[in-house]
Amino acid sequence: MRIVTGTVVSTKMAKTLAVQVDTSKKHSKYHKRYRASKKYYAHVDSLDGYEEGTTVTLAEARPTSKLKRWRVVRDVVEVKKAA
């Protein structure tokens, strides 16, 4: 079972979070490190407490829809937006 940590980028769908996961990769020829990001769709029972910018941990799960293959395990850090 794979586990990844990312940042919530959208909460506009019902029972679904869009989470961006940033990883660091190394170029095969030039050996320079660069940042790559990918967006995953994760299942959550209720959207209460999830805002854009919240850091969450995802775990791989069985497919729940066409795009959802992850579920939210827990909140890592909550970020409050400045007014």
PyMOL Python script that loads the backbone (N, CA, C, O; Angstrom):
from pymol import cmd

cmd.read_pdbstr("""\
ATOM      1  N   MET A   1       0.845  -1.174   0.000  1.00  0.00           N
ATOM      2  CA  MET A   1       0.000   0.000   0.000  1.00  0.00           C
ATOM      3  C   MET A   1       0.892   1.238   0.000  1.00  0.00           C
ATOM      4  O   MET A   1       1.766   1.385   0.854  1.00  0.00           O
ATOM      5  N   ARG A   2       0.663   2.119  -0.958  1.00  0.00           N
ATOM      6  CA  ARG A   2       1.438   3.350  -1.048  1.00  0.00           C
ATOM      7  C   ARG A   2       0.780   4.439  -0.215  1.00  0.00           C
ATOM      8  O   ARG A   2      -0.446   4.508  -0.124  1.00  0.00           O
ATOM      9  N   ILE A   3       1.602   5.289   0.390  1.00  0.00           N
ATOM     10  CA  ILE A   3       1.124   6.429   1.173  1.00  0.00           C
ATOM     11  C   ILE A   3       1.874   7.657   0.689  1.00  0.00           C
ATOM     12  O   ILE A   3       3.101   7.636   0.586  1.00  0.00           O
ATOM     13  N   VAL A   4       1.135   8.745   0.386  1.00  0.00           N
ATOM     14  CA  VAL A   4       1.745   9.992  -0.070  1.00  0.00           C
ATOM     15  C   VAL A   4       1.165  11.153   0.729  1.00  0.00           C
ATOM     16  O   VAL A   4       0.075  11.045   1.292  1.00  0.00           O
ATOM     17  N   THR A   5       1.893  12.255   0.773  1.00  0.00           N
ATOM     18  CA  THR A   5       1.453  13.459   1.469  1.00  0.00           C
ATOM     19  C   THR A   5       1.392  14.599   0.470  1.00  0.00           C
ATOM     20  O   THR A   5       2.312  14.793  -0.325  1.00  0.00           O
ATOM     21  N   GLY A   6       0.286  15.359   0.516  1.00  0.00           N
ATOM     22  CA  GLY A   6       0.123  16.454  -0.428  1.00  0.00           C
ATOM     23  C   GLY A   6      -0.745  17.563   0.120  1.00  0.00           C
ATOM     24  O   GLY A   6      -1.167  17.538   1.276  1.00  0.00           O
ATOM     25  N   THR A   7      -1.002  18.543  -0.739  1.00  0.00           N
ATOM     26  CA  THR A   7      -1.766  19.733  -0.372  1.00  0.00           C
ATOM     27  C   THR A   7      -3.088  19.740  -1.113  1.00  0.00           C
ATOM     28  O   THR A   7      -3.132  19.473  -2.314  1.00  0.00           O
ATOM     29  N   VAL A   8      -4.164  20.043  -0.404  1.00  0.00           N
ATOM     30  CA  VAL A   8      -5.495  20.107  -1.017  1.00  0.00           C
ATOM     31  C   VAL A   8      -5.554  21.313  -1.941  1.00  0.00           C
ATOM     32  O   VAL A   8      -5.245  22.431  -1.527  1.00  0.00           O
ATOM     33  N   VAL A   9      -5.953  21.092  -3.200  1.00  0.00           N
ATOM     34  CA  VAL A   9      -6.059  22.186  -4.155  1.00  0.00           C
ATOM     35  C   VAL A   9      -7.505  22.463  -4.554  1.00  0.00           C
ATOM     36  O   VAL A   9      -7.787  23.526  -5.108  1.00  0.00           O
ATOM     37  N   SER A  10      -8.441  21.530  -4.287  1.00  0.00           N
ATOM     38  CA  SER A  10      -9.843  21.764  -4.616  1.00  0.00           C
ATOM     39  C   SER A  10     -10.739  20.927  -3.720  1.00  0.00           C
ATOM     40  O   SER A  10     -10.460  19.760  -3.446  1.00  0.00           O
ATOM     41  N   THR A  11     -11.839  21.558  -3.263  1.00  0.00           N
ATOM     42  CA  THR A  11     -12.854  20.865  -2.465  1.00  0.00           C
ATOM     43  C   THR A  11     -14.232  21.050  -3.092  1.00  0.00           C
ATOM     44  O   THR A  11     -15.238  20.988  -2.385  1.00  0.00           O
ATOM     45  N   LYS A  12     -14.300  21.272  -4.387  1.00  0.00           N
ATOM     46  CA  LYS A  12     -15.560  21.627  -5.044  1.00  0.00           C
ATOM     47  C   LYS A  12     -16.423  20.429  -5.414  1.00  0.00           C
ATOM     48  O   LYS A  12     -17.572  20.605  -5.818  1.00  0.00           O
ATOM     49  N   MET A  13     -15.896  19.220  -5.287  1.00  0.00           N
ATOM     50  CA  MET A  13     -16.667  18.028  -5.625  1.00  0.00           C
ATOM     51  C   MET A  13     -17.242  17.398  -4.364  1.00  0.00           C
ATOM     52  O   MET A  13     -16.713  17.604  -3.272  1.00  0.00           O
ATOM     53  N   ALA A  14     -18.310  16.641  -4.504  1.00  0.00           N
ATOM     54  CA  ALA A  14     -18.939  15.985  -3.366  1.00  0.00           C
ATOM     55  C   ALA A  14     -18.131  14.759  -2.964  1.00  0.00           C
ATOM     56  O   ALA A  14     -17.905  13.868  -3.783  1.00  0.00           O
ATOM     57  N   LYS A  15     -17.692  14.709  -1.701  1.00  0.00           N
ATOM     58  CA  LYS A  15     -16.932  13.590  -1.132  1.00  0.00           C
ATOM     59  C   LYS A  15     -15.610  13.324  -1.842  1.00  0.00           C
ATOM     60  O   LYS A  15     -15.087  12.211  -1.781  1.00  0.00           O
ATOM     61  N   THR A  16     -15.065  14.337  -2.513  1.00  0.00           N
ATOM     62  CA  THR A  16     -13.804  14.174  -3.227  1.00  0.00           C
ATOM     63  C   THR A  16     -12.899  15.373  -2.987  1.00  0.00           C
ATOM     64  O   THR A  16     -13.346  16.519  -3.024  1.00  0.00           O
ATOM     65  N   LEU A  17     -11.631  15.099  -2.744  1.00  0.00           N
ATOM     66  CA  LEU A  17     -10.622  16.140  -2.635  1.00  0.00           C
ATOM     67  C   LEU A  17      -9.637  15.983  -3.781  1.00  0.00           C
ATOM     68  O   LEU A  17      -9.262  14.864  -4.131  1.00  0.00           O
ATOM     69  N   ALA A  18      -9.219  17.092  -4.363  1.00  0.00           N
ATOM     70  CA  ALA A  18      -8.126  17.088  -5.330  1.00  0.00           C
ATOM     71  C   ALA A  18      -6.876  17.481  -4.562  1.00  0.00           C
ATOM     72  O   ALA A  18      -6.819  18.553  -3.959  1.00  0.00           O
ATOM     73  N   VAL A  19      -5.868  16.604  -4.585  1.00  0.00           N
ATOM     74  CA  VAL A  19      -4.659  16.797  -3.783  1.00  0.00           C
ATOM     75  C   VAL A  19      -3.450  16.808  -4.707  1.00  0.00           C
ATOM     76  O   VAL A  19      -3.272  15.906  -5.525  1.00  0.00           O
ATOM     77  N   GLN A  20      -2.613  17.850  -4.567  1.00  0.00           N
ATOM     78  CA  GLN A  20      -1.391  17.955  -5.358  1.00  0.00           C
ATOM     79  C   GLN A  20      -0.228  17.413  -4.538  1.00  0.00           C
ATOM     80  O   GLN A  20       0.014  17.848  -3.412  1.00  0.00           O
ATOM     81  N   VAL A  21       0.492  16.447  -5.128  1.00  0.00           N
ATOM     82  CA  VAL A  21       1.638  15.826  -4.464  1.00  0.00           C
ATOM     83  C   VAL A  21       2.900  16.232  -5.210  1.00  0.00           C
ATOM     84  O   VAL A  21       3.030  15.979  -6.407  1.00  0.00           O
ATOM     85  N   ASP A  22       3.836  16.869  -4.494  1.00  0.00           N
ATOM     86  CA  ASP A  22       5.109  17.295  -5.079  1.00  0.00           C
ATOM     87  C   ASP A  22       6.178  16.268  -4.746  1.00  0.00           C
ATOM     88  O   ASP A  22       6.302  15.840  -3.599  1.00  0.00           O
ATOM     89  N   THR A  23       6.951  15.872  -5.753  1.00  0.00           N
ATOM     90  CA  THR A  23       8.059  14.951  -5.546  1.00  0.00           C
ATOM     91  C   THR A  23       9.324  15.547  -6.139  1.00  0.00           C
ATOM     92  O   THR A  23       9.262  16.394  -7.030  1.00  0.00           O
ATOM     93  N   SER A  24      10.465  15.104  -5.645  1.00  0.00           N
ATOM     94  CA  SER A  24      11.750  15.545  -6.147  1.00  0.00           C
ATOM     95  C   SER A  24      12.344  14.421  -6.974  1.00  0.00           C
ATOM     96  O   SER A  24      12.477  13.294  -6.497  1.00  0.00           O
ATOM     97  N   LYS A  25      12.701  14.728  -8.216  1.00  0.00           N
ATOM     98  CA  LYS A  25      13.272  13.724  -9.115  1.00  0.00           C
ATOM     99  C   LYS A  25      14.658  14.161  -9.556  1.00  0.00           C
ATOM    100  O   LYS A  25      15.034  15.325  -9.417  1.00  0.00           O
ATOM    101  N   LYS A  26      15.409  13.208 -10.091  1.00  0.00           N
ATOM    102  CA  LYS A  26      16.767  13.486 -10.546  1.00  0.00           C
ATOM    103  C   LYS A  26      16.847  13.194 -12.037  1.00  0.00           C
ATOM    104  O   LYS A  26      16.443  12.121 -12.486  1.00  0.00           O
ATOM    105  N   HIS A  27      17.362  14.137 -12.798  1.00  0.00           N
ATOM    106  CA  HIS A  27      17.487  13.964 -14.242  1.00  0.00           C
ATOM    107  C   HIS A  27      18.488  12.851 -14.530  1.00  0.00           C
ATOM    108  O   HIS A  27      19.547  12.779 -13.907  1.00  0.00           O
ATOM    109  N   SER A  28      18.142  11.982 -15.482  1.00  0.00           N
ATOM    110  CA  SER A  28      18.980  10.805 -15.723  1.00  0.00           C
ATOM    111  C   SER A  28      20.345  11.142 -16.320  1.00  0.00           C
ATOM    112  O   SER A  28      21.329  10.466 -16.018  1.00  0.00           O
ATOM    113  N   LYS A  29      20.421  12.169 -17.158  1.00  0.00           N
ATOM    114  CA  LYS A  29      21.691  12.516 -17.791  1.00  0.00           C
ATOM    115  C   LYS A  29      22.461  13.584 -17.029  1.00  0.00           C
ATOM    116  O   LYS A  29      23.665  13.448 -16.812  1.00  0.00           O
ATOM    117  N   TYR A  30      21.776  14.643 -16.623  1.00  0.00           N
ATOM    118  CA  TYR A  30      22.461  15.789 -16.020  1.00  0.00           C
ATOM    119  C   TYR A  30      22.515  15.732 -14.497  1.00  0.00           C
ATOM    120  O   TYR A  30      23.189  16.562 -13.887  1.00  0.00           O
ATOM    121  N   HIS A  31      21.834  14.790 -13.868  1.00  0.00           N
ATOM    122  CA  HIS A  31      21.875  14.565 -12.428  1.00  0.00           C
ATOM    123  C   HIS A  31      21.446  15.772 -11.604  1.00  0.00           C
ATOM    124  O   HIS A  31      21.825  15.904 -10.440  1.00  0.00           O
ATOM    125  N   LYS A  32      20.663  16.643 -12.206  1.00  0.00           N
ATOM    126  CA  LYS A  32      20.139  17.783 -11.460  1.00  0.00           C
ATOM    127  C   LYS A  32      18.775  17.417 -10.899  1.00  0.00           C
ATOM    128  O   LYS A  32      17.981  16.751 -11.563  1.00  0.00           O
ATOM    129  N   ARG A  33      18.512  17.846  -9.695  1.00  0.00           N
ATOM    130  CA  ARG A  33      17.214  17.574  -9.076  1.00  0.00           C
ATOM    131  C   ARG A  33      16.200  18.618  -9.539  1.00  0.00           C
ATOM    132  O   ARG A  33      16.520  19.798  -9.688  1.00  0.00           O
ATOM    133  N   TYR A  34      14.981  18.159  -9.761  1.00  0.00           N
ATOM    134  CA  TYR A  34      13.885  19.063 -10.128  1.00  0.00           C
ATOM    135  C   TYR A  34      12.611  18.592  -9.453  1.00  0.00           C
ATOM    136  O   TYR A  34      12.508  17.442  -9.025  1.00  0.00           O
ATOM    137  N   ARG A  35      11.645  19.490  -9.364  1.00  0.00           N
ATOM    138  CA  ARG A  35      10.398  19.211  -8.680  1.00  0.00           C
ATOM    139  C   ARG A  35       9.327  18.860  -9.704  1.00  0.00           C
ATOM    140  O   ARG A  35       9.129  19.579 -10.684  1.00  0.00           O
ATOM    141  N   ALA A  36       8.643  17.753  -9.467  1.00  0.00           N
ATOM    142  CA  ALA A  36       7.528  17.345 -10.310  1.00  0.00           C
ATOM    143  C   ALA A  36       6.294  17.240  -9.428  1.00  0.00           C
ATOM    144  O   ALA A  36       6.394  16.854  -8.264  1.00  0.00           O
ATOM    145  N   SER A  37       5.134  17.578  -9.973  1.00  0.00           N
ATOM    146  CA  SER A  37       3.907  17.507  -9.189  1.00  0.00           C
ATOM    147  C   SER A  37       2.852  16.732  -9.960  1.00  0.00           C
ATOM    148  O   SER A  37       2.846  16.710 -11.191  1.00  0.00           O
ATOM    149  N   LYS A  38       1.959  16.095  -9.205  1.00  0.00           N
ATOM    150  CA  LYS A  38       0.874  15.331  -9.792  1.00  0.00           C
ATOM    151  C   LYS A  38      -0.362  15.518  -8.929  1.00  0.00           C
ATOM    152  O   LYS A  38      -0.268  15.643  -7.708  1.00  0.00           O
ATOM    153  N   LYS A  39      -1.529  15.538  -9.579  1.00  0.00           N
ATOM    154  CA  LYS A  39      -2.781  15.740  -8.860  1.00  0.00           C
ATOM    155  C   LYS A  39      -3.517  14.413  -8.744  1.00  0.00           C
ATOM    156  O   LYS A  39      -3.710  13.712  -9.737  1.00  0.00           O
ATOM    157  N   TYR A  40      -3.928  14.071  -7.519  1.00  0.00           N
ATOM    158  CA  TYR A  40      -4.680  12.860  -7.246  1.00  0.00           C
ATOM    159  C   TYR A  40      -6.062  13.239  -6.723  1.00  0.00           C
ATOM    160  O   TYR A  40      -6.228  14.270  -6.072  1.00  0.00           O
ATOM    161  N   TYR A  41      -7.046  12.398  -7.014  1.00  0.00           N
ATOM    162  CA  TYR A  41      -8.387  12.566  -6.472  1.00  0.00           C
ATOM    163  C   TYR A  41      -8.571  11.550  -5.363  1.00  0.00           C
ATOM    164  O   TYR A  41      -8.337  10.358  -5.562  1.00  0.00           O
ATOM    165  N   ALA A  42      -8.995  12.020  -4.181  1.00  0.00           N
ATOM    166  CA  ALA A  42      -9.098  11.160  -3.008  1.00  0.00           C
ATOM    167  C   ALA A  42     -10.502  11.209  -2.432  1.00  0.00           C
ATOM    168  O   ALA A  42     -11.158  12.251  -2.447  1.00  0.00           O
ATOM    169  N   HIS A  43     -10.957  10.071  -1.924  1.00  0.00           N
ATOM    170  CA  HIS A  43     -12.282   9.961  -1.323  1.00  0.00           C
ATOM    171  C   HIS A  43     -12.224  10.382   0.137  1.00  0.00           C
ATOM    172  O   HIS A  43     -11.285  10.046   0.858  1.00  0.00           O
ATOM    173  N   VAL A  44     -13.244  11.124   0.562  1.00  0.00           N
ATOM    174  CA  VAL A  44     -13.387  11.528   1.958  1.00  0.00           C
ATOM    175  C   VAL A  44     -14.877  11.479   2.281  1.00  0.00           C
ATOM    176  O   VAL A  44     -15.701  11.843   1.442  1.00  0.00           O
ATOM    177  N   ASP A  45     -15.236  11.033   3.491  1.00  0.00           N
ATOM    178  CA  ASP A  45     -16.649  10.883   3.831  1.00  0.00           C
ATOM    179  C   ASP A  45     -17.373  12.211   3.955  1.00  0.00           C
ATOM    180  O   ASP A  45     -18.494  12.352   3.467  1.00  0.00           O
ATOM    181  N   SER A  46     -16.745  13.193   4.606  1.00  0.00           N
ATOM    182  CA  SER A  46     -17.351  14.522   4.698  1.00  0.00           C
ATOM    183  C   SER A  46     -16.272  15.571   4.476  1.00  0.00           C
ATOM    184  O   SER A  46     -15.119  15.372   4.859  1.00  0.00           O
ATOM    185  N   LEU A  47     -16.639  16.674   3.865  1.00  0.00           N
ATOM    186  CA  LEU A  47     -15.674  17.723   3.540  1.00  0.00           C
ATOM    187  C   LEU A  47     -15.473  18.710   4.686  1.00  0.00           C
ATOM    188  O   LEU A  47     -14.790  19.720   4.511  1.00  0.00           O
ATOM    189  N   ASP A  48     -16.056  18.437   5.858  1.00  0.00           N
ATOM    190  CA  ASP A  48     -15.917  19.329   7.003  1.00  0.00           C
ATOM    191  C   ASP A  48     -14.463  19.407   7.440  1.00  0.00           C
ATOM    192  O   ASP A  48     -13.828  18.378   7.675  1.00  0.00           O
ATOM    193  N   GLY A  49     -13.928  20.628   7.550  1.00  0.00           N
ATOM    194  CA  GLY A  49     -12.566  20.829   8.017  1.00  0.00           C
ATOM    195  C   GLY A  49     -11.518  20.827   6.926  1.00  0.00           C
ATOM    196  O   GLY A  49     -10.350  21.099   7.204  1.00  0.00           O
ATOM    197  N   TYR A  50     -11.891  20.533   5.703  1.00  0.00           N
ATOM    198  CA  TYR A  50     -10.923  20.541   4.608  1.00  0.00           C
ATOM    199  C   TYR A  50     -11.059  21.828   3.817  1.00  0.00           C
ATOM    200  O   TYR A  50     -12.140  22.156   3.328  1.00  0.00           O
ATOM    201  N   GLU A  51      -9.971  22.548   3.696  1.00  0.00           N
ATOM    202  CA  GLU A  51      -9.917  23.777   2.910  1.00  0.00           C
ATOM    203  C   GLU A  51      -8.730  23.670   1.970  1.00  0.00           C
ATOM    204  O   GLU A  51      -7.862  22.814   2.139  1.00  0.00           O
ATOM    205  N   GLU A  52      -8.703  24.545   0.983  1.00  0.00           N
ATOM    206  CA  GLU A  52      -7.551  24.584   0.096  1.00  0.00           C
ATOM    207  C   GLU A  52      -6.330  25.009   0.899  1.00  0.00           C
ATOM    208  O   GLU A  52      -6.393  25.977   1.657  1.00  0.00           O
ATOM    209  N   GLY A  53      -5.235  24.304   0.742  1.00  0.00           N
ATOM    210  CA  GLY A  53      -4.019  24.596   1.491  1.00  0.00           C
ATOM    211  C   GLY A  53      -3.781  23.645   2.644  1.00  0.00           C
ATOM    212  O   GLY A  53      -2.697  23.658   3.226  1.00  0.00           O
ATOM    213  N   THR A  54      -4.763  22.812   3.000  1.00  0.00           N
ATOM    214  CA  THR A  54      -4.589  21.844   4.070  1.00  0.00           C
ATOM    215  C   THR A  54      -3.693  20.713   3.588  1.00  0.00           C
ATOM    216  O   THR A  54      -3.853  20.232   2.466  1.00  0.00           O
ATOM    217  N   THR A  55      -2.757  20.287   4.418  1.00  0.00           N
ATOM    218  CA  THR A  55      -1.875  19.181   4.073  1.00  0.00           C
ATOM    219  C   THR A  55      -2.481  17.890   4.604  1.00  0.00           C
ATOM    220  O   THR A  55      -2.819  17.796   5.784  1.00  0.00           O
ATOM    221  N   VAL A  56      -2.619  16.890   3.727  1.00  0.00           N
ATOM    222  CA  VAL A  56      -3.244  15.623   4.099  1.00  0.00           C
ATOM    223  C   VAL A  56      -2.365  14.456   3.656  1.00  0.00           C
ATOM    224  O   VAL A  56      -1.493  14.604   2.800  1.00  0.00           O
ATOM    225  N   THR A  57      -2.615  13.290   4.260  1.00  0.00           N
ATOM    226  CA  THR A  57      -1.940  12.055   3.884  1.00  0.00           C
ATOM    227  C   THR A  57      -2.943  11.158   3.186  1.00  0.00           C
ATOM    228  O   THR A  57      -4.059  10.963   3.669  1.00  0.00           O
ATOM    229  N   LEU A  58      -2.534  10.607   2.032  1.00  0.00           N
ATOM    230  CA  LEU A  58      -3.394   9.730   1.243  1.00  0.00           C
ATOM    231  C   LEU A  58      -2.850   8.311   1.261  1.00  0.00           C
ATOM    232  O   LEU A  58      -1.640   8.097   1.334  1.00  0.00           O
ATOM    233  N   ALA A  59      -3.758   7.346   1.195  1.00  0.00           N
ATOM    234  CA  ALA A  59      -3.379   5.943   1.084  1.00  0.00           C
ATOM    235  C   ALA A  59      -4.048   5.362  -0.147  1.00  0.00           C
ATOM    236  O   ALA A  59      -5.176   5.722  -0.480  1.00  0.00           O
ATOM    237  N   GLU A  60      -3.357   4.474  -0.812  1.00  0.00           N
ATOM    238  CA  GLU A  60      -3.903   3.838  -1.994  1.00  0.00           C
ATOM    239  C   GLU A  60      -5.090   2.958  -1.594  1.00  0.00           C
ATOM    240  O   GLU A  60      -5.054   2.296  -0.556  1.00  0.00           O
ATOM    241  N   ALA A  61      -6.146   2.954  -2.423  1.00  0.00           N
ATOM    242  CA  ALA A  61      -7.355   2.197  -2.116  1.00  0.00           C
ATOM    243  C   ALA A  61      -7.921   1.610  -3.400  1.00  0.00           C
ATOM    244  O   ALA A  61      -7.434   1.894  -4.494  1.00  0.00           O
ATOM    245  N   ARG A  62      -8.939   0.798  -3.256  1.00  0.00           N
ATOM    246  CA  ARG A  62      -9.587   0.238  -4.441  1.00  0.00           C
ATOM    247  C   ARG A  62     -10.298   1.357  -5.186  1.00  0.00           C
ATOM    248  O   ARG A  62     -10.661   2.358  -4.568  1.00  0.00           O
ATOM    249  N   PRO A  63     -10.509   1.227  -6.481  1.00  0.00           N
ATOM    250  CA  PRO A  63     -11.165   2.286  -7.249  1.00  0.00           C
ATOM    251  C   PRO A  63     -12.591   2.535  -6.768  1.00  0.00           C
ATOM    252  O   PRO A  63     -13.389   1.604  -6.661  1.00  0.00           O
ATOM    253  N   THR A  64     -12.907   3.800  -6.477  1.00  0.00           N
ATOM    254  CA  THR A  64     -14.272   4.165  -6.085  1.00  0.00           C
ATOM    255  C   THR A  64     -15.010   4.862  -7.213  1.00  0.00           C
ATOM    256  O   THR A  64     -16.237   4.957  -7.172  1.00  0.00           O
ATOM    257  N   SER A  65     -14.304   5.347  -8.210  1.00  0.00           N
ATOM    258  CA  SER A  65     -14.912   5.927  -9.402  1.00  0.00           C
ATOM    259  C   SER A  65     -13.878   5.881 -10.522  1.00  0.00           C
ATOM    260  O   SER A  65     -12.842   5.229 -10.396  1.00  0.00           O
ATOM    261  N   LYS A  66     -14.168   6.574 -11.610  1.00  0.00           N
ATOM    262  CA  LYS A  66     -13.262   6.548 -12.756  1.00  0.00           C
ATOM    263  C   LYS A  66     -11.875   7.082 -12.416  1.00  0.00           C
ATOM    264  O   LYS A  66     -10.873   6.539 -12.883  1.00  0.00           O
ATOM    265  N   LEU A  67     -11.803   8.141 -11.608  1.00  0.00           N
ATOM    266  CA  LEU A  67     -10.520   8.779 -11.300  1.00  0.00           C
ATOM    267  C   LEU A  67     -10.035   8.563  -9.868  1.00  0.00           C
ATOM    268  O   LEU A  67      -8.845   8.725  -9.597  1.00  0.00           O
ATOM    269  N   LYS A  68     -10.927   8.201  -8.948  1.00  0.00           N
ATOM    270  CA  LYS A  68     -10.551   8.105  -7.539  1.00  0.00           C
ATOM    271  C   LYS A  68      -9.961   6.740  -7.208  1.00  0.00           C
ATOM    272  O   LYS A  68     -10.641   5.718  -7.301  1.00  0.00           O
ATOM    273  N   ARG A  69      -8.676   6.736  -6.816  1.00  0.00           N
ATOM    274  CA  ARG A  69      -7.999   5.520  -6.385  1.00  0.00           C
ATOM    275  C   ARG A  69      -7.296   5.718  -5.048  1.00  0.00           C
ATOM    276  O   ARG A  69      -6.477   4.889  -4.651  1.00  0.00           O
ATOM    277  N   TRP A  70      -7.604   6.798  -4.356  1.00  0.00           N
ATOM    278  CA  TRP A  70      -6.950   7.135  -3.092  1.00  0.00           C
ATOM    279  C   TRP A  70      -8.015   7.481  -2.062  1.00  0.00           C
ATOM    280  O   TRP A  70      -9.139   7.840  -2.415  1.00  0.00           O
ATOM    281  N   ARG A  71      -7.654   7.371  -0.778  1.00  0.00           N
ATOM    282  CA  ARG A  71      -8.530   7.817   0.301  1.00  0.00           C
ATOM    283  C   ARG A  71      -7.693   8.620   1.292  1.00  0.00           C
ATOM    284  O   ARG A  71      -6.489   8.405   1.430  1.00  0.00           O
ATOM    285  N   VAL A  72      -8.355   9.550   1.977  1.00  0.00           N
ATOM    286  CA  VAL A  72      -7.663  10.412   2.939  1.00  0.00           C
ATOM    287  C   VAL A  72      -7.500   9.638   4.235  1.00  0.00           C
ATOM    288  O   VAL A  72      -8.467   9.106   4.781  1.00  0.00           O
ATOM    289  N   VAL A  73      -6.254   9.579   4.729  1.00  0.00           N
ATOM    290  CA  VAL A  73      -5.968   8.871   5.972  1.00  0.00           C
ATOM    291  C   VAL A  73      -6.087   9.825   7.147  1.00  0.00           C
ATOM    292  O   VAL A  73      -6.766   9.520   8.128  1.00  0.00           O
ATOM    293  N   ARG A  74      -5.427  10.989   7.058  1.00  0.00           N
ATOM    294  CA  ARG A  74      -5.500  11.962   8.156  1.00  0.00           C
ATOM    295  C   ARG A  74      -5.024  13.329   7.685  1.00  0.00           C
ATOM    296  O   ARG A  74      -4.361  13.464   6.657  1.00  0.00           O
ATOM    297  N   ASP A  75      -5.388  14.345   8.480  1.00  0.00           N
ATOM    298  CA  ASP A  75      -4.891  15.698   8.253  1.00  0.00           C
ATOM    299  C   ASP A  75      -3.517  15.796   8.894  1.00  0.00           C
ATOM    300  O   ASP A  75      -3.308  15.295   9.998  1.00  0.00           O
ATOM    301  N   VAL A  76      -2.589  16.433   8.214  1.00  0.00           N
ATOM    302  CA  VAL A  76      -1.256  16.619   8.781  1.00  0.00           C
ATOM    303  C   VAL A  76      -1.172  18.001   9.436  1.00  0.00           C
ATOM    304  O   VAL A  76      -0.855  18.121  10.619  1.00  0.00           O
ATOM    305  N   VAL A  77      -1.461  19.033   8.654  1.00  0.00           N
ATOM    306  CA  VAL A  77      -1.395  20.405   9.157  1.00  0.00           C
ATOM    307  C   VAL A  77      -2.560  21.174   8.557  1.00  0.00           C
ATOM    308  O   VAL A  77      -2.864  21.037   7.372  1.00  0.00           O
ATOM    309  N   GLU A  78      -3.205  21.976   9.377  1.00  0.00           N
ATOM    310  CA  GLU A  78      -4.250  22.835   8.852  1.00  0.00           C
ATOM    311  C   GLU A  78      -3.700  24.227   8.686  1.00  0.00           C
ATOM    312  O   GLU A  78      -3.043  24.751   9.585  1.00  0.00           O
ATOM    313  N   VAL A  79      -3.963  24.838   7.534  1.00  0.00           N
ATOM    314  CA  VAL A  79      -3.474  26.177   7.249  1.00  0.00           C
ATOM    315  C   VAL A  79      -4.665  27.127   7.266  1.00  0.00           C
ATOM    316  O   VAL A  79      -5.646  26.910   6.555  1.00  0.00           O
ATOM    317  N   LYS A  80      -4.580  28.159   8.061  1.00  0.00           N
ATOM    318  CA  LYS A  80      -5.643  29.154   8.123  1.00  0.00           C
ATOM    319  C   LYS A  80      -5.317  30.284   7.161  1.00  0.00           C
ATOM    320  O   LYS A  80      -4.198  30.796   7.147  1.00  0.00           O
ATOM    321  N   LYS A  81      -6.305  30.671   6.353  1.00  0.00           N
ATOM    322  CA  LYS A  81      -6.104  31.767   5.405  1.00  0.00           C
ATOM    323  C   LYS A  81      -6.214  33.105   6.130  1.00  0.00           C
ATOM    324  O   LYS A  81      -7.061  33.286   7.004  1.00  0.00           O
ATOM    325  N   ALA A  82      -5.351  34.027   5.755  1.00  0.00           N
ATOM    326  CA  ALA A  82      -5.394  35.367   6.344  1.00  0.00           C
ATOM    327  C   ALA A  82      -6.524  36.154   5.706  1.00  0.00           C
ATOM    328  O   ALA A  82      -6.735  36.088   4.495  1.00  0.00           O
ATOM    329  N   ALA A  83      -7.243  36.891   6.524  1.00  0.00           N
ATOM    330  CA  ALA A  83      -8.391  37.657   6.009  1.00  0.00           C
ATOM    331  C   ALA A  83      -7.962  38.966   5.421  1.00  0.00           C
ATOM    332  O   ALA A  83      -8.798  39.732   4.943  1.00  0.00           O
TER     333      ALA A  83
END
""", "prot")
cmd.dss("prot")
cmd.show_as("cartoon", "prot")
cmd.util.cbc("prot")
cmd.orient("prot")
